[in-house]
Amino acid sequence: MFSRLTAIAAPTLLVYKRNRWRAFFLVILPSRLHKMAEASRKSPEFRLYLKLKPEQWPIVYHPTYNIGFLGLEKLHPFDSKKWGNVFRHLQASEMLKSDSDTIEPLEASDEELLSVHTERYLGSLRWSINVAKVTEVPLVALIPNFLVQRRVLKPLRLQTGGTILAAKLALERGWAINIGGGFHHCHSDQGGGFCAYADITLAIKFAFNKCDGVERAMIIDLDAHQGNGHERDFMGNSNVYILDVYNSGIYPMDIHAKKAITRKVELRHGTKDDEYLQKVEHHVEEALNEFNPHFIVFNAGTDILEGDPLGNLSITASGIIKRDEIVFQAACDHNIPIIMVTSGGYQQCTAQVIANSILNLNKKGLIPRSQPGITEVRLPIVTSDK
């Protein structure tokens, strides 16, 4: 359209070559409007990218993260109250003085989920039997779907919105933590392992599409289980580097998804602190020497904790705290924004371990409340006015 307009304007300029205003309106202004339209299409305002207030921590949490459904949630080993317990532990420590110290995300809509998920998959979640398979709680199949949507899937959609928001906040503030999220077994067309939405994939893809200059991401997945969901989603994508450290002898043992792992570290049952921390520190540093991401997604599962019924590793609580410190320190040393999601962890004590790790990161100066000086080199992004 604009090339045609320029062609039409050319002879006009020959006649009115001294008339600069006519040249401006016929040629220069249309060209500028075209460039503005292109920029607008690349970086529109985005509903889920809420604005952080100066007094708030870049910590994302919503009271509806917790799942409660007549006690049926207790039939799965996952602690469905974990997220709220983490928040309460942080309040008890006085790191968080009030509910308003954190930012509440918006629920991801079907339209936003469709940027990654297929219509077939999202449609399948309208049947309770399919949600039962994803959450691994068979009795959910007997519950009317409108209740399943409200009590099970809505909290997971809120956590998904939280991960998407945390990526934006990390690019602005240097770091962000979503107290929920980390649904790393879900990919575009299938859920599983209590993971109904591909929040990590969504967060990365929205950052690529909505944030100027953001083109490369690294996933550091340190949950006890292989992150087969995001691996399938980013298969063959050279802009996403995946470091996955997991127990090779447990679910999901997805051989096809392993092809997408850039740096694979497989552990044996019963791996202990010394071996684990040495491998994490070595491979995180090597990964960052090989690849220079614009931001890191750290899937900080605590199912590596000794005694976890599904992780089958033997890492102590202090080992988990040290692991998280290693990852955040590496991100800080390389001046890379980092988002942390909490992912798996199937013991009642898990929430306290996560809270203690966050407190340690703050004590070490790795997650300061105020905006760090390194934000001067942060990549600019377009945010919503909300």
C-alpha positions in Angstrom: 0.0 0.0 0.0 2.7 2.5 1.0 4.9 1.6 -2.0 2.0 2.4 -4.3 1.5 5.7 -2.4 5.1 6.6 -2.9 4.9 5.8 -6.6 1.9 8.1 -6.9 3.6 10.8 -4.9 6.8 10.9 -7.0 5.4 12.9 -10.0 3.6 15.2 -7.6 6.9 16.1 -6.0 8.4 17.0 -9.4 5.7 19.5 -9.9 5.7 20.8 -6.3 9.4 20.2 -5.5 9.5 23.4 -3.5 6.5 22.6 -1.4 8.0 20.7 1.5 4.7 20.3 3.4 3.1 18.5 0.4 6.1 16.2 0.2 5.8 15.5 4.0 2.1 14.5 3.7 2.4 12.5 0.5 5.7 10.6 1.2 7.3 11.1 4.6 4.3 10.8 6.8 2.9 7.6 5.2 6.4 6.0 5.5 6.5 6.9 9.2 3.0 5.6 9.8 4.0 2.3 8.1 7.0 1.9 10.4 4.8 2.7 13.5 2.2 0.1 12.4 5.0 -2.5 12.0 6.3 -1.7 15.5 2.8 -1.8 16.9 2.2 -5.3 15.5 5.5 -6.5 17.0 5.0 -5.1 20.5 1.4 -4.4 21.4 0.2 -3.8 24.9 -0.6 -7.1 26.5 -3.3 -7.8 29.1 -1.3 -10.2 31.2 1.7 -7.8 31.5 0.6 -5.9 34.6 2.7 -3.0 36.0 4.6 -3.5 39.2 4.3 -0.7 41.8 7.6 0.7 43.2 6.8 -0.7 46.6 6.1 -4.2 45.4 8.5 -7.2 45.2 8.6 -8.9 41.7 7.0 -11.9 43.4 3.8 -13.2 41.8 1.1 -14.8 43.8 -2.7 -15.1 44.0 -4.8 -16.5 46.9 -6.6 -18.7 44.3 -3.4 -20.6 43.4 -4.4 -23.3 46.0 -6.6 -26.1 44.8 -9.4 -27.3 47.1 -12.0 -29.7 46.0 -13.9 -31.5 48.8 -10.7 -33.2 49.8 -10.3 -35.0 46.5 -7.0 -33.1 45.9 -5.5 -35.2 48.8 -5.7 -38.3 46.6 -2.7 -37.0 44.7 0.6 -36.8 46.5 1.0 -33.2 45.3 0.5 -30.7 48.1 -2.2 -28.5 46.6 -1.9 -26.0 49.4 1.9 -25.6 48.9 1.7 -22.2 47.2 -0.4 -20.5 49.9 1.9 -22.0 52.6 5.0 -20.6 50.9 3.3 -17.2 50.9 2.4 -17.5 54.6 5.9 -18.5 55.5 7.3 -15.4 53.8 4.8 -13.3 55.6 5.8 -14.9 58.9 9.4 -14.1 58.2 8.4 -10.4 57.6 10.0 -10.4 54.2 6.5 -9.7 53.0 4.8 -7.2 55.3 1.4 -7.3 53.6 -0.6 -9.0 50.8 0.0 -5.9 48.6 3.8 -6.5 48.7 3.4 -9.0 45.9 1.6 -8.7 42.6 -1.5 -10.8 41.7 -1.6 -12.1 38.1 -4.6 -12.3 35.8 -6.0 -15.7 34.7 -4.7 -16.8 31.3 -7.7 -16.8 28.8 -8.4 -19.4 26.1 -7.3 -16.9 23.5 -4.0 -16.5 25.2 -3.6 -20.2 25.8 -4.3 -20.8 22.1 -1.0 -19.1 21.2 0.6 -22.4 22.2 -2.1 -24.9 22.8 -4.3 -26.5 20.2 -8.0 -26.1 20.1 -8.4 -29.9 20.4 -6.4 -30.0 23.6 -8.2 -27.1 25.3 -11.5 -28.5 24.2 -10.6 -31.8 25.8 -10.4 -30.2 29.2 -14.2 -29.5 29.0 -14.6 -33.2 29.8 -13.9 -34.1 33.4 -12.5 -37.5 32.5 -9.6 -35.8 30.6 -8.9 -33.5 33.5 -8.8 -36.6 35.8 -6.1 -38.0 33.5 -4.0 -34.8 33.6 -4.2 -34.4 37.4 -3.9 -38.1 38.0 -7.0 -38.1 40.4 -9.5 -40.6 38.9 -12.4 -39.4 41.0 -12.3 -36.0 39.3 -13.9 -37.8 36.3 -17.2 -38.0 38.3 -17.4 -34.3 39.1 -19.4 -31.9 36.8 -17.0 -30.1 34.6 -18.2 -26.6 35.5 -17.0 -27.3 39.1 -13.7 -28.8 37.8 -13.1 -25.6 35.7 -13.7 -23.4 38.8 -11.9 -25.4 41.5 -9.1 -27.2 39.6 -8.3 -25.5 36.2 -8.9 -21.9 37.2 -6.1 -22.0 39.8 -3.8 -23.5 37.2 -4.7 -20.8 34.6 -3.9 -18.2 37.3 -0.5 -19.7 37.9 0.0 -19.8 34.1 -0.8 -16.1 33.9 1.7 -15.7 36.8 4.5 -17.3 35.0 3.9 -15.2 31.9 3.8 -12.0 34.1 7.0 -13.1 36.0 8.9 -13.2 32.7 8.0 -9.6 32.0 8.9 -8.5 35.5 12.3 -10.3 35.3 13.2 -8.4 32.2 12.3 -5.1 34.0 13.7 -5.8 37.4 16.5 -8.4 36.9 14.6 -11.2 38.7 11.1 -12.4 39.4 9.5 -15.4 41.2 6.2 -17.0 40.6 5.3 -18.8 43.8 3.4 -21.3 41.5 3.8 -22.5 38.0 6.5 -24.8 36.5 4.1 -27.2 34.7 6.9 -28.7 32.7 5.1 -32.0 31.6 2.4 -30.1 29.5 3.0 -29.3 25.9 0.9 -27.8 23.2 -1.4 -30.8 22.6 -1.2 -32.9 25.8 -1.1 -32.4 29.6 0.0 -34.8 32.3 1.7 -35.2 35.6 -0.6 -32.6 37.3 0.4 -30.1 34.5 -2.6 -28.8 32.5 -1.1 -25.7 30.8 2.4 -25.2 29.3 3.2 -22.1 31.3 7.0 -22.1 30.6 6.4 -22.3 26.8 3.8 -19.6 27.0 6.0 -17.3 29.1 8.9 -17.7 26.6 6.8 -17.3 23.5 5.0 -14.2 24.7 8.4 -12.6 25.8 9.7 -13.3 22.3 6.6 -11.8 20.6 5.8 -8.9 23.0 9.2 -7.7 24.2 11.5 -5.7 21.9 14.9 -7.4 21.4 14.1 -10.5 23.3 15.0 -13.5 21.1 16.8 -16.1 23.2 15.9 -17.9 26.4 17.5 -20.6 28.5 15.4 -23.1 30.6 17.3 -24.5 33.6 15.1 -27.4 34.7 16.1 -28.8 38.0 12.9 -30.6 39.0 13.5 -34.3 39.7 11.5 -35.2 36.6 12.4 -34.7 33.0 10.7 -31.5 31.6 9.3 -33.3 28.5 6.5 -30.7 28.0 8.7 -27.6 27.1 11.2 -30.0 25.4 8.5 -31.1 22.9 7.3 -27.5 22.4 10.8 -26.2 21.6 12.1 -29.2 19.6 14.4 -27.9 17.0 14.3 -24.3 18.2 17.9 -23.0 18.4 16.8 -19.8 20.3 15.9 -21.9 23.3 18.6 -23.7 25.2 17.5 -26.4 27.6 19.6 -27.6 30.5 17.7 -30.5 32.2 19.0 -32.3 35.3 16.7 -35.1 36.4 16.3 -38.6 37.7 16.5 -40.8 34.6 14.7 -43.7 36.3 11.3 -42.1 36.9 8.4 -40.5 35.0 8.1 -39.5 32.2 11.1 -41.2 30.5 10.1 -39.4 27.3 12.8 -40.6 24.8 11.5 -38.4 22.0 11.5 -35.2 24.1 15.1 -35.9 25.2 16.2 -35.0 21.6 15.4 -31.4 22.4 17.6 -31.2 25.5 20.7 -29.1 24.8 22.6 -30.2 27.9 21.3 -33.4 29.5 22.4 -34.5 33.0 20.8 -37.8 34.1 20.9 -38.7 37.8 20.6 -42.1 39.6 18.2 -42.9 42.4 19.5 -41.7 45.8 21.8 -39.0 44.4 23.1 -36.9 47.4 24.1 -33.3 47.9 27.8 -33.3 47.0 27.5 -35.0 43.7 24.3 -33.1 42.8 25.6 -29.6 43.6 28.8 -30.2 41.8 27.0 -31.2 38.7 24.5 -28.3 38.9 27.2 -25.7 39.4 29.4 -27.2 36.6 26.7 -27.6 34.0 25.0 -24.2 34.7 28.3 -22.4 34.2 29.0 -24.5 31.0 25.6 -23.8 29.6 26.0 -20.0 30.1 29.4 -20.2 28.5 27.8 -21.9 25.4 24.7 -19.7 25.1 23.9 -16.1 25.9 20.2 -15.9 26.6 18.2 -12.7 27.1 16.6 -14.3 30.1 16.5 -17.6 32.1 13.5 -19.7 33.2 14.5 -21.6 36.3 12.2 -24.5 37.1 13.0 -25.0 40.7 11.3 -28.2 41.7 11.7 -29.4 45.2 10.8 -33.0 44.6 14.6 -33.7 44.7 14.2 -33.5 48.5 15.1 -36.6 50.4 12.0 -38.6 51.2 10.0 -37.3 48.3 7.7 -40.2 47.2 8.1 -39.4 43.5 11.5 -37.8 43.0 13.6 -40.7 44.6 16.6 -38.4 45.1 18.3 -37.7 48.5 19.0 -33.9 48.5 18.7 -32.2 51.8 16.8 -28.9 52.5 20.1 -27.1 52.7 21.2 -28.7 49.4 18.1 -27.2 47.7 18.8 -23.8 49.2 22.4 -24.0 47.9 21.2 -25.1 44.5 18.9 -22.1 44.1 21.7 -19.8 45.2 24.1 -21.3 42.6 21.6 -20.7 39.8 20.7 -17.1 40.9 24.4 -16.3 41.4 25.3 -17.5 37.9 22.5 -15.4 36.4 23.7 -12.4 38.4 27.4 -12.9 37.4 26.4 -13.1 33.7 23.9 -10.2 34.1 21.0 -12.2 32.8 17.4 -11.7 34.1 16.0 -14.8 35.8 12.5 -16.0 36.6 11.9 -18.8 39.1 8.9 -21.1 39.2 8.3 -23.6 42.0 7.2 -26.7 40.0 7.1 -30.2 41.8 7.5 -31.0 45.4 5.3 -33.6 47.2 5.9 -33.3 50.9 4.3 -31.1 53.5 7.7 -29.6 54.4 8.3 -28.5 50.9 6.7 -25.0 51.3 9.0 -24.2 54.2 12.0 -25.2 52.1 10.9 -23.0 49.2 10.3 -20.0 51.6 13.7 -20.5 53.3 15.4 -20.6 49.9 13.8 -17.3 48.9 14.8 -15.8 52.2 18.4 -16.9 51.6 18.4 -15.4 48.1 17.4 -12.1 49.6 19.9 -12.4 52.4 22.7 -13.0 49.8 21.6 -9.9 47.9 20.5 -11.9 44.8 16.9 -10.8 44.9 16.9 -7.2 46.2 13.6 -5.5 46.6 14.7 -2.3 44.9 15.3 -2.1 41.2 19.0 -3.1 40.7 21.5 -1.0 38.8 21.8 -3.7 36.1 18.3 -2.7 34.8 20.1 0.1 33.0 21.0 -2.5 30.4 17.7 -4.3 30.4 16.0 -4.7 27.1 13.0 -2.4 26.8 9.5 -3.8 26.7 6.0 -2.5 26.1 3.8 -2.9 29.1 0.1 -2.5 29.8 -1.2 0.6 31.7 -3.2 -1.7 34.1 
